[in-house]
Amino acid sequence: MKKTVLVTGADGFIGSHLTEYLVAQGYKVRAFVYYNSFNSRGWLDTIDEKVKAEIEFFAGDIRDPNGVRTAMEGIEEVYHLAALIAIPYSYHSPDSYVDTNIKGTLNVLQAARQLNTQRVLVTSTSEVYGTAQYVPIDEKHPFQGQSPYSATKIGADRLAESFYRSFDLPVTIVRPFNTYGPRQSARAIIPTIISQLLAGVEEIRLGDLRPTRDLVYVQDTVRGFHAIAKSAKTIGEEINIATQQEISMGELAQQLIQLINPQARIVQEQERLRPEKSEVFRLLGANEKIKQLTGWQPEWGLEKGLEETVGWFREKGKGSGYRADQFVV
Ligand SMILES: Cc1cn([C@H]2C[C@H](O)[C@@H](COP(=O)(O)OP(=O)(O)O[C@H]3O[C@H](C)C(=O)[C@H](O)[C@H]3O)O2)c(=O)[nH]c1=O
């Protein structure tokens, strides 16, 4: 009989790819979906019918302890991805980030404790490290809460550790670096640039061109999650998912310009949504630990990943709310 696992945030960007990947690996997935978006189940509505047959939808709210507990009944393995993820909006509404990211994670941990869940993966982020104090950033790098978003992820990350130490809950904290690929929301850098270029915009407006990121293709990220869940050696650990390569935002934009419209040029915007001290200037992750504990390694180079992403946006990105004039930094 197929094992059923729970994915929270299953209709989000990484969550939907993870759900499909887990189905391909022979699991049934209980997909915890925000009740408010239940009738338009996001990307999960667009996937193959055969895959959908292996998915059981559960409409709830991660902030509701009873709903989370009910969703987790009978489940041995939980991938907790539900979160508010946009950094700029966290400046305006930090309390909603506390509720969803910290309280939501606490609800999952409490339910796992009550139900004796065998395996819990809590999704943290490279943002917990803030601007690199040394590179590559390993899992022992100090935390710096440079935005309310990252502060709430640090809170959730530490709560997860505390449940491992206090109650021996079999938790692993997963810290993916910047994931990109098909279906990513337009508020992130790569979809923003691609959608502008595809719409024929010739002046690509960006914030600061210098910050660097370690960009992980979404298929590598979801393989990383699964590899971590499969290995007993990862219990109680914090684990980066990173390529150990970095690229500046200026270089990234140039690469996309070359792929889509070499006539276009970058215009640096003075107006910023991220205060200077809040901007994370350098993220380059170490991936030794995940390699050592699970054998995972990245399979997608940036060139191939960007080509695939651009291809998806050309084909399917249209009509899905992407706007050429969107600009967020
Ligand atoms: C959207 C946009 C971004 N930027 C700059 C701001 C950053 O220096 C960089 C990357 O921004 P992006 O929003 O794509 O990603 P991060 O701010 O690194 O955060 C993302 O990756 C981490 C891991 C998470 O944990 C966050 O949830 C996720 O949102 O490009 C611009 O200059 N212009 C733009 O239009």
The ligand as an SDF file (V2000), in Angstrom:
LIG
                    3D

 35 37  0  0  0  0  0  0  0  0999 V2000
   11.8150   41.0290   -7.1200 C   0  0  0  0  0  0  0  0  0  0  0  0
   13.0460   41.8930   -7.1980 C   0  0  0  0  0  0  0  0  0  0  0  0
   14.1350   41.6390   -6.4090 C   0  0  0  0  0  0  0  0  0  0  0  0
   15.2410   42.4100   -6.4730 N   0  0  0  0  0  0  0  0  0  0  0  0
   16.4230   42.0680   -5.6600 C   0  0  0  0  0  0  0  0  0  0  0  0
   16.1770   41.9980   -4.1790 C   0  0  0  0  0  0  0  0  0  0  0  0
   17.1450   40.9140   -3.7560 C   0  0  0  0  0  0  0  0  0  0  0  0
   18.4270   41.4730   -3.5750 O   0  0  0  0  0  0  0  0  0  0  0  0
   17.2260   39.9570   -4.9410 C   0  0  0  0  0  0  0  0  0  0  0  0
   16.3890   38.6880   -4.8560 C   0  0  0  0  0  0  0  0  0  0  0  0
   15.0690   39.0200   -4.5510 O   0  0  0  0  0  0  0  0  0  0  0  0
   13.8840   37.9160   -4.4500 P   0  0  0  0  0  0  0  0  0  0  0  0
   12.6680   38.6470   -3.9980 O   0  0  0  0  0  0  0  0  0  0  0  0
   13.7910   37.1500   -5.6950 O   0  0  0  0  0  0  0  0  0  0  0  0
   14.4050   36.8920   -3.3460 O   0  0  0  0  0  0  0  0  0  0  0  0
   14.8750   37.0970   -1.8370 P   0  0  0  0  0  0  0  0  0  0  0  0
   14.6090   38.4340   -1.3350 O   0  0  0  0  0  0  0  0  0  0  0  0
   16.2960   36.6640   -1.7850 O   0  0  0  0  0  0  0  0  0  0  0  0
   13.9200   36.0820   -1.0370 O   0  0  0  0  0  0  0  0  0  0  0  0
   13.4840   34.8370   -1.5810 C   0  0  0  0  0  0  0  0  0  0  0  0
   14.3730   33.7830   -1.2870 O   0  0  0  0  0  0  0  0  0  0  0  0
   14.5970   33.5280    0.0830 C   0  0  0  0  0  0  0  0  0  0  0  0
   15.5300   32.3680    0.2180 C   0  0  0  0  0  0  0  0  0  0  0  0
   13.3400   33.4040    0.8490 C   0  0  0  0  0  0  0  0  0  0  0  0
   13.2820   32.7420    1.8810 O   0  0  0  0  0  0  0  0  0  0  0  0
   12.1900   34.2710    0.4730 C   0  0  0  0  0  0  0  0  0  0  0  0
   10.9740   33.7450    0.9310 O   0  0  0  0  0  0  0  0  0  0  0  0
   12.1160   34.4860   -0.9940 C   0  0  0  0  0  0  0  0  0  0  0  0
   11.1970   35.5230   -1.2450 O   0  0  0  0  0  0  0  0  0  0  0  0
   16.8220   40.7470   -6.0450 O   0  0  0  0  0  0  0  0  0  0  0  0
   15.3080   43.4950   -7.3460 C   0  0  0  0  0  0  0  0  0  0  0  0
   16.3260   44.2060   -7.4060 O   0  0  0  0  0  0  0  0  0  0  0  0
   14.2330   43.7660   -8.1340 N   0  0  0  0  0  0  0  0  0  0  0  0
   13.0930   43.0270   -8.1050 C   0  0  0  0  0  0  0  0  0  0  0  0
   12.1500   43.3230   -8.8330 O   0  0  0  0  0  0  0  0  0  0  0  0
  1  2  1  0
  2  3  2  0
  2 34  1  0
  3  4  1  0
  4  5  1  0
  4 31  1  0
  5  6  1  0
  5 30  1  0
  6  7  1  0
  7  8  1  0
  7  9  1  0
  9 10  1  0
  9 30  1  0
 10 11  1  0
 11 12  1  0
 12 13  2  0
 12 14  1  0
 12 15  1  0
 15 16  1  0
 16 17  2  0
 16 18  1  0
 16 19  1  0
 19 20  1  0
 20 21  1  0
 20 28  1  0
 21 22  1  0
 22 23  1  0
 22 24  1  0
 24 25  2  0
 24 26  1  0
 26 27  1  0
 26 28  1  0
 28 29  1  0
 31 32  2  0
 31 33  1  0
 33 34  1  0
 34 35  2  0
M  END
$$$$
